[in-house]
Structures are given as C-alpha cells and as structure tokens.
Amino acid sequence: MMAQQIRWTVQDRFGNSIYLTQERWEHIIEAINHPEMEDYEDELMETIQKGTRKQDPLNPQKYRYSCRFDNLPQDNTHIVAIVLFRLYERGIGEIESHNFIVTAYQKEIG
C-alpha cells in the first residue's frame, strides 16, 4: 500500500478512526466534482464524528455518513461523506484498519 499524506483523522460515534488524505481532498474540491465543499472541511469532520451512518447494501465495506447543517449554500441541507472500511494484514495475526473518505458532497435532503 502506498503511503499517502493524511490531512486529518477523526473518530466516528462508533469508535472507528476515519481519515482524509490530501489526494482525496483535492479530488473532492476539484471544479468538476464538489468545489462547494472547499469552505466546509470542518463540517465534513463533524459529519464523520456526529452524523448518521448507513451501510451500503451492495458493498458492506462502504458507508454513507450524513449530517444536517444550516449554513450550506443553495438549498443544500446535509453534507454526505462516503467512507470505505478496509482491513490489512500487517504481520502474522496483526490486522490494521484503514477507513478513509472517498468523496464528500452537499445535498438537499427533505
């Protein structure tokens, strides 16, 4: 596994450490993706720490975190983050978890 520069790591409500890499952050805020997220990195952290979590029915390693905020642009009401949970074997009997944000965006949820 390639070492990537981690911007930050937080814990979710279930005690899982989840991190955001510099590469993923740059992907998220690219003009063709979700540039509206650039000023909402703190809210993204809070979404992971306090938001609700749903497991993807097709990919059990994929979770969708969402959290409501009143300060989002347009008619957006929530920040949504997609997190992948991965386990790696470091050594014999040593398992290491790598749970990371793949993408994040804002959405209007009624």
Biopython code that builds the backbone (N, CA, C, O; Angstrom):
import numpy as np
from Bio.PDB.StructureBuilder import StructureBuilder

atoms = [
    (1, "MET", "N", (0.844, -1.187, 0.000)),
    (1, "MET", "CA", (0.000, 0.000, 0.000)),
    (1, "MET", "C", (0.887, 1.248, 0.000)),
    (1, "MET", "O", (1.848, 1.353, 0.762)),
    (2, "MET", "N", (0.536, 2.177, -0.869)),
    (2, "MET", "CA", (1.308, 3.405, -0.968)),
    (2, "MET", "C", (1.003, 4.330, 0.201)),
    (2, "MET", "O", (-0.154, 4.487, 0.590)),
    (3, "ALA", "N", (2.021, 4.930, 0.749)),
    (3, "ALA", "CA", (1.802, 5.887, 1.833)),
    (3, "ALA", "C", (1.261, 7.175, 1.235)),
    (3, "ALA", "O", (1.823, 7.717, 0.284)),
    (4, "GLN", "N", (0.165, 7.656, 1.804)),
    (4, "GLN", "CA", (-0.427, 8.898, 1.325)),
    (4, "GLN", "C", (-0.418, 9.905, 2.450)),
    (4, "GLN", "O", (-0.447, 9.548, 3.628)),
    (5, "GLN", "N", (-0.379, 11.167, 2.074)),
    (5, "GLN", "CA", (-0.382, 12.222, 3.068)),
    (5, "GLN", "C", (-1.786, 12.368, 3.647)),
    (5, "GLN", "O", (-2.747, 12.648, 2.930)),
    (6, "ILE", "N", (-1.881, 12.171, 4.954)),
    (6, "ILE", "CA", (-3.177, 12.272, 5.628)),
    (6, "ILE", "C", (-3.368, 13.695, 6.123)),
    (6, "ILE", "O", (-2.518, 14.235, 6.832)),
    (7, "ARG", "N", (-4.498, 14.305, 5.744)),
    (7, "ARG", "CA", (-4.829, 15.670, 6.190)),
    (7, "ARG", "C", (-5.264, 15.660, 7.645)),
    (7, "ARG", "O", (-4.814, 16.478, 8.446)),
    (8, "TRP", "N", (-6.158, 14.709, 7.983)),
    (8, "TRP", "CA", (-6.641, 14.586, 9.359)),
    (8, "TRP", "C", (-7.323, 13.242, 9.565)),
    (8, "TRP", "O", (-7.709, 12.552, 8.622)),
    (9, "THR", "N", (-7.452, 12.904, 10.846)),
    (9, "THR", "CA", (-8.137, 11.675, 11.252)),
    (9, "THR", "C", (-9.083, 12.041, 12.388)),
    (9, "THR", "O", (-8.715, 12.786, 13.296)),
    (10, "VAL", "N", (-10.306, 11.514, 12.335)),
    (10, "VAL", "CA", (-11.266, 11.713, 13.425)),
    (10, "VAL", "C", (-11.901, 10.364, 13.743)),
    (10, "VAL", "O", (-11.764, 9.398, 12.992)),
    (11, "GLN", "N", (-12.604, 10.323, 14.880)),
    (11, "GLN", "CA", (-13.323, 9.106, 15.246)),
    (11, "GLN", "C", (-14.808, 9.319, 15.040)),
    (11, "GLN", "O", (-15.346, 10.385, 15.339)),
    (12, "ASP", "N", (-15.472, 8.279, 14.519)),
    (12, "ASP", "CA", (-16.921, 8.364, 14.404)),
    (12, "ASP", "C", (-17.557, 7.981, 15.734)),
    (12, "ASP", "O", (-16.857, 7.668, 16.696)),
    (13, "ARG", "N", (-18.885, 8.008, 15.784)),
    (13, "ARG", "CA", (-19.613, 7.711, 17.028)),
    (13, "ARG", "C", (-19.444, 6.273, 17.483)),
    (13, "ARG", "O", (-19.792, 5.929, 18.612)),
    (14, "PHE", "N", (-18.912, 5.433, 16.608)),
    (14, "PHE", "CA", (-18.745, 4.013, 16.920)),
    (14, "PHE", "C", (-17.301, 3.670, 17.274)),
    (14, "PHE", "O", (-16.964, 2.500, 17.457)),
    (15, "GLY", "N", (-16.444, 4.696, 17.372)),
    (15, "GLY", "CA", (-15.058, 4.478, 17.773)),
    (15, "GLY", "C", (-14.117, 4.135, 16.632)),
    (15, "GLY", "O", (-12.964, 3.776, 16.871)),
    (16, "ASN", "N", (-14.593, 4.241, 15.382)),
    (16, "ASN", "CA", (-13.736, 3.958, 14.229)),
    (16, "ASN", "C", (-12.929, 5.180, 13.843)),
    (16, "ASN", "O", (-13.472, 6.281, 13.749)),
    (17, "SER", "N", (-11.626, 4.996, 13.617)),
    (17, "SER", "CA", (-10.795, 6.090, 13.104)),
    (17, "SER", "C", (-10.991, 6.174, 11.606)),
    (17, "SER", "O", (-10.893, 5.175, 10.894)),
    (18, "ILE", "N", (-11.270, 7.384, 11.133)),
    (18, "ILE", "CA", (-11.501, 7.615, 9.704)),
    (18, "ILE", "C", (-10.632, 8.792, 9.295)),
    (18, "ILE", "O", (-10.591, 9.818, 9.974)),
    (19, "TYR", "N", (-9.936, 8.628, 8.172)),
    (19, "TYR", "CA", (-9.030, 9.696, 7.749)),
    (19, "TYR", "C", (-9.356, 10.206, 6.354)),
    (19, "TYR", "O", (-10.021, 9.548, 5.554)),
    (20, "LEU", "N", (-8.853, 11.414, 6.099)),
    (20, "LEU", "CA", (-8.959, 12.052, 4.792)),
    (20, "LEU", "C", (-7.554, 12.319, 4.282)),
    (20, "LEU", "O", (-6.750, 12.956, 4.962)),
    (21, "THR", "N", (-7.260, 11.830, 3.084)),
    (21, "THR", "CA", (-5.933, 12.095, 2.507)),
    (21, "THR", "C", (-5.963, 13.400, 1.715)),
    (21, "THR", "O", (-7.022, 13.877, 1.306)),
    (22, "GLN", "N", (-4.788, 13.955, 1.513)),
    (22, "GLN", "CA", (-4.654, 15.161, 0.702)),
    (22, "GLN", "C", (-5.167, 14.893, -0.715)),
    (22, "GLN", "O", (-5.839, 15.741, -1.303)),
    (23, "GLU", "N", (-4.857, 13.734, -1.253)),
    (23, "GLU", "CA", (-5.269, 13.385, -2.619)),
    (23, "GLU", "C", (-6.790, 13.355, -2.741)),
    (23, "GLU", "O", (-7.342, 13.860, -3.718)),
    (24, "ARG", "N", (-7.478, 12.759, -1.746)),
    (24, "ARG", "CA", (-8.942, 12.690, -1.790)),
    (24, "ARG", "C", (-9.564, 14.068, -1.629)),
    (24, "ARG", "O", (-10.564, 14.379, -2.277)),
    (25, "TRP", "N", (-8.967, 14.910, -0.754)),
    (25, "TRP", "CA", (-9.487, 16.266, -0.560)),
    (25, "TRP", "C", (-9.392, 17.051, -1.867)),
    (25, "TRP", "O", (-10.337, 17.740, -2.252)),
    (26, "GLU", "N", (-8.255, 16.945, -2.545)),
    (26, "GLU", "CA", (-8.093, 17.650, -3.817)),
    (26, "GLU", "C", (-9.089, 17.137, -4.848)),
    (26, "GLU", "O", (-9.605, 17.911, -5.655)),
    (27, "HIS", "N", (-9.362, 15.836, -4.826)),
    (27, "HIS", "CA", (-10.370, 15.253, -5.721)),
    (27, "HIS", "C", (-11.763, 15.833, -5.417)),
    (27, "HIS", "O", (-12.497, 16.217, -6.329)),
    (28, "ILE", "N", (-12.109, 15.888, -4.139)),
    (28, "ILE", "CA", (-13.436, 16.367, -3.737)),
    (28, "ILE", "C", (-13.661, 17.800, -4.206)),
    (28, "ILE", "O", (-14.712, 18.111, -4.768)),
    (29, "ILE", "N", (-12.679, 18.680, -3.977)),
    (29, "ILE", "CA", (-12.900, 20.107, -4.251)),
    (29, "ILE", "C", (-12.572, 20.526, -5.684)),
    (29, "ILE", "O", (-12.659, 21.708, -6.017)),
    (30, "GLU", "N", (-12.195, 19.563, -6.536)),
    (30, "GLU", "CA", (-11.968, 19.880, -7.947)),
    (30, "GLU", "C", (-13.217, 20.503, -8.551)),
    (30, "GLU", "O", (-14.337, 20.181, -8.157)),
    (31, "ALA", "N", (-13.014, 21.398, -9.510)),
    (31, "ALA", "CA", (-14.126, 22.118, -10.143)),
    (31, "ALA", "C", (-15.175, 21.182, -10.727)),
    (31, "ALA", "O", (-16.367, 21.489, -10.685)),
    (32, "ILE", "N", (-14.746, 20.032, -11.278)),
    (32, "ILE", "CA", (-15.708, 19.113, -11.893)),
    (32, "ILE", "C", (-16.406, 18.212, -10.877)),
    (32, "ILE", "O", (-17.343, 17.496, -11.232)),
    (33, "ASN", "N", (-15.968, 18.238, -9.631)),
    (33, "ASN", "CA", (-16.565, 17.380, -8.606)),
    (33, "ASN", "C", (-17.442, 18.193, -7.648)),
    (33, "ASN", "O", (-18.602, 18.470, -7.953)),
    (34, "HIS", "N", (-16.897, 18.571, -6.506)),
    (34, "HIS", "CA", (-17.708, 19.242, -5.483)),
    (34, "HIS", "C", (-16.980, 20.463, -4.912)),
    (34, "HIS", "O", (-16.665, 20.500, -3.722)),
    (35, "PRO", "N", (-16.713, 21.465, -5.767)),
    (35, "PRO", "CA", (-15.951, 22.642, -5.297)),
    (35, "PRO", "C", (-16.647, 23.388, -4.160)),
    (35, "PRO", "O", (-16.003, 24.132, -3.419)),
    (36, "GLU", "N", (-17.960, 23.191, -4.021)),
    (36, "GLU", "CA", (-18.703, 23.847, -2.935)),
    (36, "GLU", "C", (-18.244, 23.347, -1.568)),
    (36, "GLU", "O", (-18.554, 23.969, -0.552)),
    (37, "MET", "N", (-17.512, 22.237, -1.527)),
    (37, "MET", "CA", (-17.046, 21.678, -0.246)),
    (37, "MET", "C", (-15.828, 22.392, 0.310)),
    (37, "MET", "O", (-15.496, 22.218, 1.482)),
    (38, "GLU", "N", (-15.146, 23.202, -0.518)),
    (38, "GLU", "CA", (-13.864, 23.786, -0.113)),
    (38, "GLU", "C", (-13.918, 24.529, 1.218)),
    (38, "GLU", "O", (-12.982, 24.438, 2.012)),
    (39, "ASP", "N", (-15.003, 25.265, 1.472)),
    (39, "ASP", "CA", (-15.121, 26.037, 2.716)),
    (39, "ASP", "C", (-15.808, 25.263, 3.833)),
    (39, "ASP", "O", (-16.155, 25.844, 4.862)),
    (40, "TYR", "N", (-16.011, 23.959, 3.647)),
    (40, "TYR", "CA", (-16.795, 23.182, 4.606)),
    (40, "TYR", "C", (-16.052, 21.961, 5.130)),
    (40, "TYR", "O", (-16.654, 20.926, 5.418)),
    (41, "GLU", "N", (-14.735, 22.098, 5.249)),
    (41, "GLU", "CA", (-13.948, 20.968, 5.750)),
    (41, "GLU", "C", (-14.265, 20.672, 7.219)),
    (41, "GLU", "O", (-14.301, 19.509, 7.620)),
    (42, "ASP", "N", (-14.494, 21.705, 8.015)),
    (42, "ASP", "CA", (-14.855, 21.487, 9.429)),
    (42, "ASP", "C", (-16.179, 20.741, 9.537)),
    (42, "ASP", "O", (-16.341, 19.862, 10.383)),
    (43, "GLU", "N", (-17.129, 21.102, 8.668)),
    (43, "GLU", "CA", (-18.419, 20.417, 8.665)),
    (43, "GLU", "C", (-18.269, 18.967, 8.207)),
    (43, "GLU", "O", (-18.996, 18.087, 8.667)),
    (44, "LEU", "N", (-17.329, 18.728, 7.306)),
    (44, "LEU", "CA", (-17.059, 17.351, 6.877)),
    (44, "LEU", "C", (-16.550, 16.528, 8.061)),
    (44, "LEU", "O", (-16.990, 15.396, 8.263)),
    (45, "MET", "N", (-15.630, 17.088, 8.842)),
    (45, "MET", "CA", (-15.141, 16.405, 10.043)),
    (45, "MET", "C", (-16.293, 16.089, 10.986)),
    (45, "MET", "O", (-16.403, 14.981, 11.511)),
    (46, "GLU", "N", (-17.153, 17.091, 11.192)),
    (46, "GLU", "CA", (-18.287, 16.918, 12.108)),
    (46, "GLU", "C", (-19.252, 15.848, 11.589)),
    (46, "GLU", "O", (-19.841, 15.106, 12.375)),
    (47, "THR", "N", (-19.411, 15.770, 10.263)),
    (47, "THR", "CA", (-20.274, 14.756, 9.662)),
    (47, "THR", "C", (-19.783, 13.362, 10.037)),
    (47, "THR", "O", (-20.583, 12.484, 10.360)),
    (48, "ILE", "N", (-18.464, 13.161, 9.994)),
    (48, "ILE", "CA", (-17.902, 11.854, 10.364)),
    (48, "ILE", "C", (-18.061, 11.616, 11.867)),
    (48, "ILE", "O", (-18.394, 10.510, 12.291)),
    (49, "GLN", "N", (-17.824, 12.650, 12.665)),
    (49, "GLN", "CA", (-17.859, 12.489, 14.121)),
    (49, "GLN", "C", (-19.268, 12.299, 14.676)),
    (49, "GLN", "O", (-19.462, 11.510, 15.601)),
    (50, "LYS", "N", (-20.256, 13.010, 14.127)),
    (50, "LYS", "CA", (-21.586, 13.044, 14.749)),
    (50, "LYS", "C", (-22.713, 12.573, 13.849)),
    (50, "LYS", "O", (-23.829, 12.350, 14.320)),
    (51, "GLY", "N", (-22.440, 12.419, 12.565)),
    (51, "GLY", "CA", (-23.509, 12.131, 11.612)),
    (51, "GLY", "C", (-24.074, 10.725, 11.717)),
    (51, "GLY", "O", (-23.534, 9.866, 12.415)),
    (52, "THR", "N", (-25.174, 10.511, 11.007)),
    (52, "THR", "CA", (-25.756, 9.181, 10.920)),
    (52, "THR", "C", (-24.949, 8.375, 9.910)),
    (52, "THR", "O", (-24.283, 8.936, 9.041)),
    (53, "ARG", "N", (-25.018, 7.066, 10.036)),
    (53, "ARG", "CA", (-24.220, 6.188, 9.173)),
    (53, "ARG", "C", (-25.104, 5.085, 8.623)),
    (53, "ARG", "O", (-25.854, 4.449, 9.363)),
    (54, "LYS", "N", (-25.012, 4.858, 7.310)),
    (54, "LYS", "CA", (-25.744, 3.760, 6.677)),
    (54, "LYS", "C", (-24.775, 2.917, 5.876)),
    (54, "LYS", "O", (-23.933, 3.435, 5.143)),
    (55, "GLN", "N", (-24.908, 1.611, 6.028)),
    (55, "GLN", "CA", (-24.065, 0.684, 5.275)),
    (55, "GLN", "C", (-24.653, 0.498, 3.880)),
    (55, "GLN", "O", (-25.868, 0.387, 3.720)),
    (56, "ASP", "N", (-23.791, 0.464, 2.886)),
    (56, "ASP", "CA", (-24.215, 0.251, 1.513)),
    (56, "ASP", "C", (-24.701, -1.191, 1.355)),
    (56, "ASP", "O", (-23.991, -2.124, 1.730)),
    (57, "PRO", "N", (-25.902, -1.383, 0.803)),
    (57, "PRO", "CA", (-26.424, -2.754, 0.685)),
    (57, "PRO", "C", (-25.640, -3.619, -0.302)),
    (57, "PRO", "O", (-25.643, -4.843, -0.175)),
    (58, "LEU", "N", (-24.974, -3.014, -1.274)),
    (58, "LEU", "CA", (-24.232, -3.780, -2.277)),
    (58, "LEU", "C", (-22.765, -3.965, -1.934)),
    (58, "LEU", "O", (-22.130, -4.918, -2.387)),
    (59, "ASN", "N", (-22.223, -3.048, -1.129)),
    (59, "ASN", "CA", (-20.817, -3.135, -0.736)),
    (59, "ASN", "C", (-20.727, -2.935, 0.780)),
    (59, "ASN", "O", (-20.747, -1.798, 1.252)),
    (60, "PRO", "N", (-20.627, -4.026, 1.545)),
    (60, "PRO", "CA", (-20.647, -3.915, 3.005)),
    (60, "PRO", "C", (-19.461, -3.162, 3.604)),
    (60, "PRO", "O", (-19.476, -2.846, 4.793)),
    (61, "GLN", "N", (-18.431, -2.868, 2.803)),
    (61, "GLN", "CA", (-17.288, -2.085, 3.303)),
    (61, "GLN", "C", (-17.494, -0.583, 3.096)),
    (61, "GLN", "O", (-16.653, 0.223, 3.491)),
    (62, "LYS", "N", (-18.613, -0.214, 2.477)),
    (62, "LYS", "CA", (-18.865, 1.185, 2.138)),
    (62, "LYS", "C", (-19.984, 1.736, 3.015)),
    (62, "LYS", "O", (-21.046, 1.127, 3.147)),
    (63, "TYR", "N", (-19.728, 2.900, 3.614)),
    (63, "TYR", "CA", (-20.703, 3.549, 4.480)),
    (63, "TYR", "C", (-20.946, 4.975, 4.007)),
    (63, "TYR", "O", (-20.052, 5.635, 3.476)),
    (64, "ARG", "N", (-22.179, 5.433, 4.212)),
    (64, "ARG", "CA", (-22.572, 6.791, 3.865)),
    (64, "ARG", "C", (-22.892, 7.520, 5.162)),
    (64, "ARG", "O", (-23.832, 7.160, 5.870)),
    (65, "TYR", "N", (-22.110, 8.538, 5.465)),
    (65, "TYR", "CA", (-22.333, 9.374, 6.640)),
    (65, "TYR", "C", (-23.051, 10.639, 6.184)),
    (65, "TYR", "O", (-22.722, 11.197, 5.138)),
    (66, "SER", "N", (-24.023, 11.091, 6.957)),
    (66, "SER", "CA", (-24.656, 12.366, 6.614)),
    (66, "SER", "C", (-25.003, 13.132, 7.877)),
    (66, "SER", "O", (-25.280, 12.559, 8.931)),
    (67, "CYS", "N", (-24.976, 14.461, 7.728)),
    (67, "CYS", "CA", (-25.240, 15.333, 8.871)),
    (67, "CYS", "C", (-25.878, 16.625, 8.355)),
    (67, "CYS", "O", (-25.482, 17.155, 7.316)),
    (68, "ARG", "N", (-26.860, 17.115, 9.089)),
    (68, "ARG", "CA", (-27.569, 18.343, 8.707)),
    (68, "ARG", "C", (-26.807, 19.579, 9.183)),
    (68, "ARG", "O", (-26.282, 19.613, 10.296)),
    (69, "PHE", "N", (-26.758, 20.584, 8.322)),
    (69, "PHE", "CA", (-26.156, 21.881, 8.660)),
    (69, "PHE", "C", (-27.055, 22.987, 8.127)),
    (69, "PHE", "O", (-27.673, 22.844, 7.072)),
    (70, "ASP", "N", (-27.124, 24.084, 8.860)),
    (70, "ASP", "CA", (-27.976, 25.205, 8.459)),
    (70, "ASP", "C", (-27.227, 26.268, 7.662)),
    (70, "ASP", "O", (-27.835, 27.244, 7.221)),
    (71, "ASN", "N", (-25.914, 26.098, 7.468)),
    (71, "ASN", "CA", (-25.105, 27.149, 6.839)),
    (71, "ASN", "C", (-24.631, 26.794, 5.432)),
    (71, "ASN", "O", (-23.674, 27.390, 4.938)),
    (72, "LEU", "N", (-25.285, 25.829, 4.778)),
    (72, "LEU", "CA", (-24.823, 25.391, 3.460)),
    (72, "LEU", "C", (-25.422, 26.259, 2.350)),
    (72, "LEU", "O", (-26.524, 26.787, 2.498)),
    (73, "PRO", "N", (-24.692, 26.404, 1.236)),
    (73, "PRO", "CA", (-25.180, 27.233, 0.128)),
    (73, "PRO", "C", (-26.328, 26.563, -0.624)),
    (73, "PRO", "O", (-26.638, 25.391, -0.411)),
    (74, "GLN", "N", (-26.946, 27.341, -1.509)),
    (74, "GLN", "CA", (-28.106, 26.910, -2.304)),
    (74, "GLN", "C", (-29.171, 26.336, -1.363)),
    (74, "GLN", "O", (-29.398, 26.878, -0.281)),
    (75, "ASP", "N", (-29.803, 25.278, -1.758)),
    (75, "ASP", "CA", (-30.836, 24.672, -0.913)),
    (75, "ASP", "C", (-30.316, 23.430, -0.204)),
    (75, "ASP", "O", (-31.096, 22.621, 0.298)),
    (76, "ASN", "N", (-28.985, 23.280, -0.166)),
    (76, "ASN", "CA", (-28.407, 22.087, 0.458)),
    (76, "ASN", "C", (-28.665, 22.094, 1.955)),
    (76, "ASN", "O", (-28.598, 23.134, 2.610)),
    (77, "THR", "N", (-28.963, 20.907, 2.487)),
    (77, "THR", "CA", (-29.265, 20.774, 3.919)),
    (77, "THR", "C", (-28.283, 19.859, 4.637)),
    (77, "THR", "O", (-28.148, 19.932, 5.859)),
    (78, "HIS", "N", (-27.595, 18.996, 3.889)),
    (78, "HIS", "CA", (-26.731, 17.981, 4.501)),
    (78, "HIS", "C", (-25.382, 17.888, 3.795)),
    (78, "HIS", "O", (-25.250, 18.186, 2.608)),
    (79, "ILE", "N", (-24.389, 17.463, 4.570)),
    (79, "ILE", "CA", (-23.118, 17.024, 3.990)),
    (79, "ILE", "C", (-23.130, 15.506, 4.058)),
    (79, "ILE", "O", (-23.473, 14.912, 5.081)),
    (80, "VAL", "N", (-22.748, 14.894, 2.945)),
    (80, "VAL", "CA", (-22.703, 13.445, 2.835)),
    (80, "VAL", "C", (-21.253, 13.050, 2.560)),
    (80, "VAL", "O", (-20.594, 13.640, 1.704)),
    (81, "ALA", "N", (-20.767, 12.059, 3.281)),
    (81, "ALA", "CA", (-19.401, 11.551, 3.073)),
    (81, "ALA", "C", (-19.485, 10.051, 2.822)),
    (81, "ALA", "O", (-20.203, 9.331, 3.515)),
    (82, "ILE", "N", (-18.744, 9.594, 1.828)),
    (82, "ILE", "CA", (-18.662, 8.168, 1.528)),
    (82, "ILE", "C", (-17.331, 7.657, 2.085)),
    (82, "ILE", "O", (-16.265, 8.171, 1.744)),
    (83, "VAL", "N", (-17.408, 6.641, 2.946)),
    (83, "VAL", "CA", (-16.223, 6.109, 3.628)),
    (83, "VAL", "C", (-16.080, 4.625, 3.298)),
    (83, "VAL", "O", (-17.048, 3.866, 3.350)),
    (84, "LEU", "N", (-14.862, 4.232, 2.960)),
    (84, "LEU", "CA", (-14.562, 2.815, 2.760)),
    (84, "LEU", "C", (-13.819, 2.283, 3.974)),
    (84, "LEU", "O", (-12.871, 2.904, 4.456)),
    (85, "PHE", "N", (-14.254, 1.131, 4.463)),
    (85, "PHE", "CA", (-13.608, 0.454, 5.582)),
    (85, "PHE", "C", (-12.773, -0.680, 5.007)),
    (85, "PHE", "O", (-13.299, -1.559, 4.324)),
    (86, "ARG", "N", (-11.480, -0.662, 5.281)),
    (86, "ARG", "CA", (-10.588, -1.699, 4.756)),
    (86, "ARG", "C", (-9.733, -2.258, 5.890)),
    (86, "ARG", "O", (-9.347, -1.535, 6.808)),
    (87, "LEU", "N", (-9.446, -3.540, 5.810)),
    (87, "LEU", "CA", (-8.548, -4.196, 6.765)),
    (87, "LEU", "C", (-7.334, -4.712, 6.019)),
    (87, "LEU", "O", (-7.459, -5.268, 4.928)),
    (88, "TYR", "N", (-6.168, -4.532, 6.601)),
    (88, "TYR", "CA", (-4.917, -5.019, 6.021)),
    (88, "TYR", "C", (-4.191, -5.854, 7.050)),
    (88, "TYR", "O", (-4.232, -5.555, 8.243)),
    (89, "GLU", "N", (-3.532, -6.889, 6.597)),
    (89, "GLU", "CA", (-2.719, -7.712, 7.483)),
    (89, "GLU", "C", (-1.303, -7.159, 7.449)),
    (89, "GLU", "O", (-0.634, -7.185, 6.415)),
    (90, "ARG", "N", (-0.854, -6.655, 8.600)),
    (90, "ARG", "CA", (0.495, -6.084, 8.691)),
    (90, "ARG", "C", (1.533, -7.165, 8.883)),
    (90, "ARG", "O", (2.604, -7.144, 8.277)),
    (91, "GLY", "N", (1.202, -8.084, 9.716)),
    (91, "GLY", "CA", (2.106, -9.188, 10.018)),
    (91, "GLY", "C", (1.241, -10.368, 10.389)),
    (91, "GLY", "O", (0.019, -10.318, 10.246)),
    (92, "ILE", "N", (1.852, -11.412, 10.857)),
    (92, "ILE", "CA", (1.069, -12.590, 11.231)),
    (92, "ILE", "C", (0.183, -12.237, 12.425)),
    (92, "ILE", "O", (0.665, -11.879, 13.500)),
    (93, "GLY", "N", (-1.109, -12.348, 12.204)),
    (93, "GLY", "CA", (-2.057, -12.051, 13.272)),
    (93, "GLY", "C", (-2.240, -10.584, 13.582)),
    (93, "GLY", "O", (-2.944, -10.238, 14.531)),
    (94, "GLU", "N", (-1.624, -9.712, 12.803)),
    (94, "GLU", "CA", (-1.760, -8.270, 13.037)),
    (94, "GLU", "C", (-2.632, -7.664, 11.958)),
    (94, "GLU", "O", (-2.246, -7.620, 10.790)),
    (95, "ILE", "N", (-3.807, -7.197, 12.345)),
    (95, "ILE", "CA", (-4.739, -6.588, 11.403)),
    (95, "ILE", "C", (-4.770, -5.084, 11.664)),
    (95, "ILE", "O", (-4.846, -4.637, 12.809)),
    (96, "GLU", "N", (-4.709, -4.331, 10.600)),
    (96, "GLU", "CA", (-4.733, -2.875, 10.704)),
    (96, "GLU", "C", (-5.909, -2.359, 9.887)),
    (96, "GLU", "O", (-6.103, -2.780, 8.746)),
    (97, "SER", "N", (-6.691, -1.456, 10.457)),
    (97, "SER", "CA", (-7.825, -0.922, 9.700)),
    (97, "SER", "C", (-7.444, 0.396, 9.031)),
    (97, "SER", "O", (-6.729, 1.223, 9.596)),
    (98, "HIS", "N", (-7.940, 0.559, 7.830)),
    (98, "HIS", "CA", (-7.762, 1.797, 7.067)),
    (98, "HIS", "C", (-9.140, 2.213, 6.592)),
    (98, "HIS", "O", (-9.661, 1.679, 5.613)),
    (99, "ASN", "N", (-9.725, 3.172, 7.296)),
    (99, "ASN", "CA", (-11.057, 3.652, 6.972)),
    (99, "ASN", "C", (-10.899, 5.076, 6.467)),
    (99, "ASN", "O", (-10.460, 5.959, 7.203)),
    (100, "PHE", "N", (-11.257, 5.296, 5.205)),
    (100, "PHE", "CA", (-10.953, 6.601, 4.628)),
    (100, "PHE", "C", (-12.112, 7.162, 3.819)),
    (100, "PHE", "O", (-12.934, 6.425, 3.275)),
    (101, "ILE", "N", (-12.154, 8.485, 3.756)),
    (101, "ILE", "CA", (-13.177, 9.193, 2.999)),
    (101, "ILE", "C", (-12.812, 9.129, 1.524)),
    (101, "ILE", "O", (-11.707, 9.503, 1.129)),
    (102, "VAL", "N", (-13.753, 8.650, 0.715)),
    (102, "VAL", "CA", (-13.554, 8.554, -0.727)),
    (102, "VAL", "C", (-14.003, 9.844, -1.394)),
    (102, "VAL", "O", (-13.313, 10.382, -2.260)),
    (103, "THR", "N", (-15.176, 10.337, -0.979)),
    (103, "THR", "CA", (-15.690, 11.581, -1.521)),
    (103, "THR", "C", (-16.667, 12.183, -0.524)),
    (103, "THR", "O", (-17.075, 11.533, 0.438)),
    (104, "ALA", "N", (-17.035, 13.437, -0.768)),
    (104, "ALA", "CA", (-17.995, 14.148, 0.078)),
    (104, "ALA", "C", (-18.677, 15.205, -0.772)),
    (104, "ALA", "O", (-18.089, 15.762, -1.699)),
    (105, "TYR", "N", (-19.929, 15.466, -0.436)),
    (105, "TYR", "CA", (-20.689, 16.456, -1.207)),
    (105, "TYR", "C", (-21.833, 16.991, -0.374)),
    (105, "TYR", "O", (-22.134, 16.471, 0.700)),
    (106, "GLN", "N", (-22.470, 18.037, -0.880)),
    (106, "GLN", "CA", (-23.629, 18.620, -0.216)),
    (106, "GLN", "C", (-24.882, 18.212, -0.972)),
    (106, "GLN", "O", (-24.865, 18.004, -2.185)),
    (107, "LYS", "N", (-25.974, 18.103, -0.215)),
    (107, "LYS", "CA", (-27.202, 17.599, -0.831)),
    (107, "LYS", "C", (-28.404, 18.152, -0.077)),
    (107, "LYS", "O", (-28.337, 18.389, 1.129)),
    (108, "GLU", "N", (-29.492, 18.354, -0.790)),
    (108, "GLU", "CA", (-30.746, 18.705, -0.134)),
    (108, "GLU", "C", (-31.472, 17.420, 0.214)),
    (108, "GLU", "O", (-31.810, 16.632, -0.670)),
    (109, "ILE", "N", (-31.713, 17.208, 1.499)),
    (109, "ILE", "CA", (-32.448, 16.026, 1.958)),
    (109, "ILE", "C", (-33.676, 16.542, 2.681)),
    (109, "ILE", "O", (-33.559, 17.283, 3.657)),
    (110, "GLY", "N", (-34.836, 16.163, 2.217)),
    (110, "GLY", "CA", (-36.106, 16.689, 2.717)),
    (110, "GLY", "C", (-36.481, 16.284, 4.100)),
    (110, "GLY", "O", (-37.534, 16.682, 4.596)),
]
sb = StructureBuilder()
sb.init_structure("model")
sb.init_model(0)
sb.init_chain("A")
sb.init_seg("    ")
for serial, (resi, resn, name, xyz) in enumerate(atoms, 1):
    if name == "N":
        sb.init_residue(resn, " ", resi, " ")
    sb.init_atom(name, np.array(xyz, "f"), 0.0, 1.0, " ", f" {name:<3s}", serial, name[0])
structure = sb.get_structure()
